[in-house]
Amino acid sequence: HSFKERDYVIATPYCQDVTLEQEDSILILACDGVWDVMTDQEAVNFVHKFIDSYKDPKGINTMLTKASEALVQEALRRDTRDNVTVMIL
């Protein structure tokens, strides 16, 4: 069988409409490598804990980049078996 004859990748993304509220401080965009090993709330808690402990005064962009990298590493530490990409806004 050729690769084209089998369904190896699901092309339908999981999408959700969310209305951001005034109290929402972050938005985590991540692929299923993260969500396979942690819940939405676990990811939010992880990022908030990282931000609360972040001491480098290089600015918010650097902080969010480092938080994204830390969340990727946490997913890998939890033994995700899928690709892992994270962006935090």
C-alpha positions as CSV (number, residue, x, y, z in Angstrom):
1,H,0.0,0.0,0.0
2,S,1.2,3.5,-0.7
3,F,1.2,6.2,1.8
4,K,-1.6,8.0,0.0
5,E,-4.0,5.0,0.5
6,R,-3.9,5.2,4.3
7,D,-5.1,7.9,6.7
8,Y,-2.0,8.6,8.8
9,V,-2.8,12.2,9.5
10,I,-6.1,13.7,10.4
11,A,-6.4,17.0,8.5
12,T,-9.3,18.3,10.5
13,P,-8.0,20.6,13.2
14,Y,-9.6,21.0,16.7
15,C,-10.8,24.6,16.9
16,Q,-12.6,26.4,19.6
17,D,-14.1,29.8,19.8
18,V,-13.3,31.5,23.0
19,T,-14.2,35.0,24.1
20,L,-11.4,36.5,26.0
21,E,-12.4,38.3,29.2
22,Q,-10.7,41.2,31.0
23,E,-9.2,38.9,33.6
24,D,-7.6,36.6,31.0
25,S,-3.9,37.2,31.2
26,I,-2.5,34.7,28.7
27,L,-3.5,32.7,25.6
28,I,-1.7,29.4,25.0
29,L,-1.7,28.2,21.4
30,A,-0.2,24.7,21.3
31,C,-0.4,21.5,19.2
32,D,-1.6,18.2,20.5
33,G,1.8,17.1,21.7
34,V,1.1,19.4,24.7
35,W,-2.6,18.5,25.1
36,D,-1.9,14.8,25.0
37,V,0.0,15.0,28.3
38,M,-1.7,17.9,30.2
39,T,-5.0,19.5,30.6
40,D,-5.8,23.1,29.6
41,Q,-5.7,24.1,33.3
42,E,-2.5,22.3,34.0
43,A,-0.8,24.2,31.1
44,V,-2.3,27.5,32.4
45,N,-1.1,26.8,36.0
46,F,2.4,25.8,34.7
47,V,2.7,29.0,32.7
48,H,1.4,31.2,35.5
49,K,3.9,29.6,37.9
50,F,6.7,30.2,35.4
51,I,5.7,33.8,35.0
52,D,5.4,34.4,38.7
53,S,9.0,33.1,39.2
54,Y,10.5,34.8,36.2
55,K,13.2,37.3,37.3
56,D,14.9,38.4,34.2
57,P,14.0,42.1,33.3
58,K,14.4,41.7,29.5
59,G,10.8,42.3,28.8
60,I,7.5,40.5,28.3
61,N,8.4,39.1,24.9
62,T,11.5,37.3,26.3
63,M,9.4,36.1,29.3
64,L,6.7,34.6,27.1
65,T,9.3,33.0,24.8
66,K,11.0,31.4,27.8
67,A,7.6,30.3,29.2
68,S,6.8,28.7,25.8
69,E,10.1,26.9,25.8
70,A,9.5,25.7,29.4
71,L,6.0,24.4,28.5
72,V,7.5,22.5,25.5
73,Q,10.2,21.0,27.8
74,E,7.5,20.0,30.4
75,A,5.5,18.2,27.7
76,L,8.6,16.3,26.6
77,R,9.4,15.5,30.3
78,R,5.9,14.0,30.5
79,D,6.8,11.8,27.6
80,T,4.6,13.2,24.9
81,R,4.8,11.1,21.7
82,D,3.7,13.8,19.3
83,N,5.2,17.0,17.9
84,V,5.2,19.9,20.4
85,T,4.8,23.6,19.4
86,V,3.8,26.3,21.8
87,M,3.1,30.1,21.5
88,I,2.0,32.1,24.4
89,L,0.3,35.5,23.9
